[in-house]
């Protein structure tokens, strides 16, 4: 079995970790996924596309902590998304796991996504979190410590393992992050989406939309 990725793997710059997660496997809730797409978010005062750009809040606090911890957040009031904290304490950087291919636990995955074809089970970060059975209850939990997976308080039964075989770097593509508007969505300045070329589970690219607040009534 490929080696489990430990804290030292995640205790590096997010732009090193994000592409190297491609091809690795992620297991939780009876399902194992081979990761095919990730996005890097580089944190406080550095990355305008990051939740942590303007500082720490109760919601994003896990990202300011040590590497090897989950950040599971709710988007649009309905979808959970999984991030893996990287770097050092205070860096506030993390990798969003965007997409993957289910390679084990197909029956469990099908039960969680009964209306979706297999290709779409994890084709996008919200779909991936649903297929893996992740919710907000799984945020701020350690997945790298020796007690992880043993039911200990503060840990999670989530495992990341190295790819079964080395990836050909020529198969890795980069581009702008999906759904990020403003400066952080600039694919030239922030080409921080990483994906495996030709993989059918990679999610489609959609640019971010700038939200305009309505003017108050006179």
Secondary structure, 3 states (H helix, E strand, C coil): CCCECCHHHHCCCHHHHHHHCCCCEEEECCEEEEEEEEEEECCCCCCCCCCCCCCCCCCCHHHHCCCCEEEEEEECCCEEEEEEEECCCCCCEEEEEEEEEEEECHHHHHHHCCCCCHHHCCECHHHHHHHHCCCHHHCCCECCCCCCCCCCCCECCEEEECCCCCCCHHHEEEECCCCCCHHHHCCCCCCCEEEECCCCCCCCCCCCCCCCCCCCCC
